[in-house]
Amino acid sequence: MQTSLPLIFLVRHGETAWSVSGRHTGRSDIDLTPNGENAARLLAERLKGITTDVVWSSPSLRARRTCELAGFASAMSVKSDLNEWDYGQYEGVTTKDIHQTAPGWQLFRDGAPGGESIEQVGVRADRIIQDIRASGMTILIFSSSHFLRVLAARWLGLPPEHGRSFVLDTATVSVLGYEHNMEEPVIRAWNT
């Protein structure tokens, strides 16, 4: 990726037992599966050519472990604003099971009872973006799906609920950046 402007590499953590089963994993500290560990190790090769000034991780075990296995543990700085969405009463519950008691429920529209609203997640994403832009540096971030999706929406100046449009698989890399100058934020790559 040729650019003289800073890039922000977003890495979703590797597979966990709950990501495989579709259970909402917010603040529960679920470790990677063996497949998740292998995928995290493969990230090292994929990220080998990038030069980053800073490495940030969510406090979650799954994000920190992915960062470690990808080879960036020594540079990692943990930032609590990178935490996954707090799912409250829906922690550990699948969308299918939620629909049995709340038909039509959508996380990006309805939030999570006893947890965070979409607006609260958006505020955390905005603080991360403020830190990114203030630094002017290339940054590598390890976090979780729903938070990174909100971060992408806010990066583009979209309302946080637009994060619903940015699907992320486990152990994938996405890249935020700029087009002509730092006043033109764009998504340079997604879910690769």
C-alpha positions in Angstrom: 0.0 0.0 0.0 1.8 3.1 -1.3 1.1 6.3 0.7 3.0 8.9 2.5 0.1 9.4 4.9 -0.4 7.4 8.1 -2.3 4.2 8.0 -4.3 2.5 10.7 -4.2 -1.3 10.6 -7.2 -2.9 12.4 -6.8 -6.6 13.3 -9.8 -8.6 14.6 -8.7 -11.2 17.2 -8.5 -14.8 16.3 -11.2 -17.4 16.7 -12.7 -18.2 20.1 -15.2 -20.9 21.1 -17.8 -18.2 21.4 -17.1 -16.6 18.0 -17.5 -20.0 16.5 -20.8 -20.6 18.2 -22.1 -17.0 17.6 -22.3 -16.1 21.2 -21.9 -12.3 21.9 -18.5 -11.9 23.6 -18.1 -8.5 25.1 -16.3 -8.3 28.4 -16.0 -12.1 29.0 -12.3 -13.0 28.8 -12.4 -15.9 26.3 -9.1 -17.3 25.0 -8.4 -18.3 21.5 -9.1 -21.8 20.2 -6.1 -23.7 18.7 -7.4 -22.6 15.2 -7.5 -19.0 16.5 -3.9 -19.3 17.7 -2.8 -20.7 14.4 -4.5 -17.9 12.5 -2.9 -15.3 14.9 0.5 -16.7 14.1 -0.2 -16.5 10.4 -1.0 -12.8 10.9 2.7 -12.3 11.7 3.6 -13.1 8.0 0.8 -10.9 6.7 1.8 -7.9 8.8 5.6 -8.5 8.3 6.1 -5.7 5.8 4.3 -2.9 7.6 6.1 -0.3 9.7 4.1 0.9 12.6 4.9 3.6 15.1 2.5 2.3 17.8 0.7 -0.9 18.6 -2.6 -0.7 20.6 -4.7 -3.6 22.0 -8.0 -4.0 23.7 -7.6 -5.3 27.2 -9.3 -8.5 26.3 -7.3 -11.7 26.5 -8.3 -12.7 22.9 -7.0 -9.4 21.5 -3.8 -9.4 23.5 -3.1 -13.0 22.7 -3.6 -12.3 19.0 -1.2 -9.4 19.2 1.3 -11.5 21.0 1.1 -14.4 18.5 1.3 -12.0 15.6 4.7 -10.8 17.0 3.8 -7.4 18.5 3.7 -8.1 22.2 6.8 -6.1 23.1 5.3 -3.0 21.4 1.8 -3.4 22.7 0.0 -0.7 24.7 -3.4 -1.6 26.2 -6.2 0.9 25.7 -9.5 0.3 27.5 -11.5 2.3 24.9 -10.7 -0.6 22.5 -12.8 -3.0 24.5 -15.6 -4.8 22.7 -19.2 -3.7 23.1 -20.5 -4.4 26.6 -23.5 -6.7 25.8 -25.0 -6.6 29.3 -27.8 -9.1 29.5 -26.9 -10.5 26.1 -23.3 -11.5 27.0 -22.8 -15.1 25.9 -26.1 -15.3 24.1 -26.6 -15.8 20.4 -28.6 -13.6 18.2 -30.9 -16.5 17.4 -31.7 -16.9 21.1 -32.2 -13.2 21.6 -34.7 -13.2 18.9 -36.8 -15.7 20.8 -37.6 -13.0 23.4 -36.9 -9.9 21.4 -38.0 -10.5 17.8 -36.3 -8.2 15.3 -33.6 -7.1 17.7 -30.6 -5.6 16.0 -27.5 -4.7 18.0 -26.5 -1.7 16.0 -30.0 -0.2 16.3 -31.2 -1.4 19.7 -28.0 -1.8 21.8 -27.8 -4.2 24.7 -30.0 -4.1 27.8 -27.8 -3.6 30.8 -24.8 -3.0 28.6 -23.8 -0.2 26.2 -25.9 1.8 23.8 -24.6 2.4 20.2 -24.0 6.0 21.2 -21.7 5.0 24.1 -19.7 2.7 21.8 -19.5 5.6 19.3 -18.1 7.9 22.0 -15.3 5.4 22.8 -14.6 5.1 19.0 -14.4 8.9 18.7 -11.8 9.0 21.5 -9.7 6.4 19.8 -10.0 8.4 16.5 -9.0 11.6 18.3 -5.9 9.9 19.6 -5.1 8.5 16.2 -5.4 11.8 14.4 -3.5 13.7 17.2 -0.6 11.2 16.8 -0.2 11.5 13.1 1.4 8.1 13.2 0.8 4.7 11.6 -0.9 2.5 14.2 -1.6 -1.2 14.5 -4.8 -2.0 16.5 -6.0 -5.3 17.9 -9.6 -5.5 19.0 -13.0 -7.1 18.4 -15.5 -7.1 15.6 -18.4 -4.9 16.7 -16.1 -2.2 18.2 -13.9 -2.1 15.1 -17.0 -1.9 12.9 -18.2 1.2 14.9 -14.7 2.6 14.7 -14.7 2.3 10.9 -18.1 4.1 10.6 -16.9 6.9 12.9 -13.6 7.2 10.9 -15.7 8.0 7.9 -17.9 10.5 9.8 -20.9 8.2 9.6 -23.2 7.6 12.6 -22.0 4.7 14.7 -25.0 2.5 13.7 -23.5 2.3 10.2 -21.0 -0.1 11.6 -23.6 -2.8 10.8 -22.4 -2.5 7.2 -18.8 -3.5 7.9 -18.7 -7.2 8.6 -15.4 -8.6 10.0 -14.2 -12.2 10.2 -11.8 -13.4 12.8 -8.0 -12.9 12.3 -8.5 -10.4 9.5 -6.8 -7.2 8.7 -8.5 -3.9 7.6 -6.8 -0.6 6.9 -8.0 2.9 7.5 -6.2 5.8 6.0 -6.5 9.0 3.9 -6.9 9.8 0.3 -5.2 13.1 -0.7 -4.6 14.5 2.8 -5.5 14.0 6.4 -8.8 15.7 5.9 -10.0 12.9 3.7 -10.4 9.7 5.7 -11.1 6.5 3.7 -11.1 2.7 4.1 -8.1 1.5 2.1 -8.8 -2.3 2.7 -11.4 -4.3 4.6 -11.7 -7.8 6.0 -8.7 -9.2 4.2 
